[in-house]
Amino acid sequence: MSFKEKAKKVDGKGNKEVMFYSLSTCHWCDKAKEYFDQIGLGYNYIVVDELEGADQQEAIAEISKYNPNLSFPTFVVNDGEKVVIGFDQAAFDELVK
């Protein structure tokens, strides 16, 4: 089973597939989740530091493809069509249009 299959899904609006990579200790990750819920955006998310072993290593390798600095939160839209790094409200608003 791939680490992506362990992603939690939050239903909502938006016509893009959003993969949200977060850390359990990340304040901006929490703010992004709150904002997504506020605007009703649907997304999948993975809390990377809650993964173990190979799953965590695979997730880190995947994030590094899009964000070599490996900072959080990292959002990968439509398998890399767009990448948002950090809390970017304007970019998030575009995802629900």
Secondary structure, 3 states (H helix, E strand, C coil): CCHHHHCEEECCECCCCEEEEECCCCHHHHHHHHHHHHHCECEEEEEHHHCCHHHHHHHHHHHHHHCCCCCCCEEEEHHHCEEEECCCHHHHHHHCC
